[in-house]
């Protein structure tokens, strides 16, 4: 079974109905059919929560986050060990802090696929399988 590790950019693309939203629909449908699983690092979850709170306000943010939970998204907590591995990725590959947690989670198993719209992840394409959503037009 494929485990899709979602970057915040992928979820925001879906929410904003931008390039790649249709692919995210297909991923969510695969999860509903139980042919795939969805996971996200708690750090990435925090990014989504912050963006949506700023854009929508507290009540709409809570509704949006609850809707993501309904599709079966697993939020993976940050442990000390995960933080150390993410820190090494961040420093060694010179990527953003939150991004390093997504990579660390995707490295957990060869069956994990990181889904993102952030092309800065090209710096770690040799470490994990990455599905890049299309660039905005």
Phi, psi and omega in degrees: 000134178284135172251116177269122175263116186265133170274153180305322182299326180293316180293319180293324175299317179297311182299323182271002181053047180258184181309127181098353180300324179293322177294321177296323175303314180296321178294315178298321178295320177298322177295317180297325178279357181063033174257359178207162175237154178240136175219159179209144176290146177302331179292315177295321177302318178297324176298314179297315180301318181294314181299312183290326177295318179295318183282321191249339188094170188295315184292314179293325177300314181297320177296317180296313180297320178297322179295327177291323178295328181295334179278358176094028179284126176266126176264118184267119181293157177267122175256171177300320181295316179298318181298320179293317179294318178296321179298319179297317178297316181301312183287312185293325184253358177054053176244169182296151182305306182300322179297325181296330178289324176295317179296315180302317179294319180293334180284353184300328183206148177297340180276001180272138178236121177278125179250126185208160171249007185261109185283357172294342179290352177302334180295345181237017183298339178278348182267326186219161174281127183235134171250113179271127173287156182299151176292152176293147179272000000 
